[in-house]
Amino acid sequence: MNTISVKQKSALSGCVENLPASKSISNRVLILNALSGSTSTLHNLSDANDTQLMLRLIQSQNPVIDVEDAGTTMRFLTAYFSVTNQNKIITGSHRMKERPIGILVNALRALGAIIEYHEEDGFPPLHTLNFVAQKTNLIRIRGDVSSQFISALMMVAPTLNEGLTLILEGKVGSRPYIEMTASLMDHFGVKCEILENEIHIPHHPYGPAEYTVESDWSAASYWFSFAALSREAEIFLPRLLLDSLQGDSAIMKIMETLGVQSTMKGSLMKLSRINAKKSLSWDFTHCPDLAQTVAVVCAAKGIDGEFTGLESLRIKETDRIAALQTELRKIGGDLIEEDHRWKLIPSRQLPVNVSFDTYKDHRMAMAFAPLATLMNIQIENPMVVKKSYPKFWDDMKLLGFLSSEG
């Protein structure tokens, strides 16, 4: 379908039955399983397209690997195929070919991998040719570009004869994802030592393990948004862990300010409305995937926002800062950059009907969908959600939203 139109519904009650498993955890355990001999028992893997791609491609005998628009899959498989000495051409969508990968490739080359670019230097597609011998056991890498580069190197490091020390230079972004990687490596038998800006990883074989993947906090964040924007809410979310490995569990604390109370009721998390504060100041350095969701809630509820740590949003599935600015203006809000800080200008009067573009970005679709609690909305190219939450629109219907496809 090209569009989905959703009629306004302001009172919400029900259980989000199709909340997906964590894509971030699923993709990591698939790499760790492969490195340990592919004999682990993995439960509740994500049904997100990114994970299903990883599951299929990591064991593919095809010499050409198409990761489509899956950034994590591109980065993790580049490191995996390089260090396991597999001759692969790795390509992807047009947008993927615009997303830089040079920092990771340079690190892998320094370790001993032979990798060639097929088009523009520093960008996919690329060709992993060979890994002759380890050349160094120390790599310096920027910490402020993508934690996925760091996680990719961490996971393959134990297979290197000398192990690996990573020196993270400058500000380190998305640190919870690095800690997630280390925790999962530990589960598969390898202990990392993480200091402030250093990671020490020994040469040590991985072992097979049994692992059950928890629900995805990034996906859960949209239901916090629904609760925040509704007139009244009683929404239940399954399989979420309070002591989660996922940095996006920060949404609980953020949404307390924006008007959502979260409490555990047995195995379910209950979301309900409380009074919101008038302003929010938040650093998204370690949870950038929450920024779009939070910006939309602030704009729609008339809450002033001051945000930092949004730099990485420019190199995601789209330039998310530019996309947010354009779409927020449709409801009377804006996002203004002032010396590496972003000021969220809230709306003073919301429209009745709005059509939103998604820019081929799953998080744009789901960040703006909760506005259906306040107005009639239309979302262009809605099936981009398959990247991380294939049954998102089904869950909206389960909570009573009426929609039509076009």
Secondary structure, 3 states (H helix, E strand, C coil): CCEEEECCCCEEEEECCCCCECHHHHHHHHHHHHHCCCCCEEECCCCCHHHHHHHHHCCCCCCEEECCCCHHHHHHHHHHHHHCCCCEEEECCCCHHHCCCHHHHHHHHHHCEEEEECCCCCCCCEEEEEECCCCCCEEEEECCCCHHHHHHHHHHHHHCCCCEEEEEECCCCCHHHHHHHHHHHHHCCCCCEECCCEEEECCCCCCCCEEECCECHHHHHHHHHHHHHCCEEEEEEECCCCCCCCHHHHHHHHHHHHCEEEEEECCEEEEEECCCCCEEEEECCCCHHHHHHHHHHHHHHCCEEEEECCHHHHHCCCCHHHHHHHHHHHHCCEEEECCCCEEEECCCCCCCEEEECCCCCHHHHHHHHHHHHCCEEEEECHHHHHHCCCCHHHHHHHCCCCEEEC
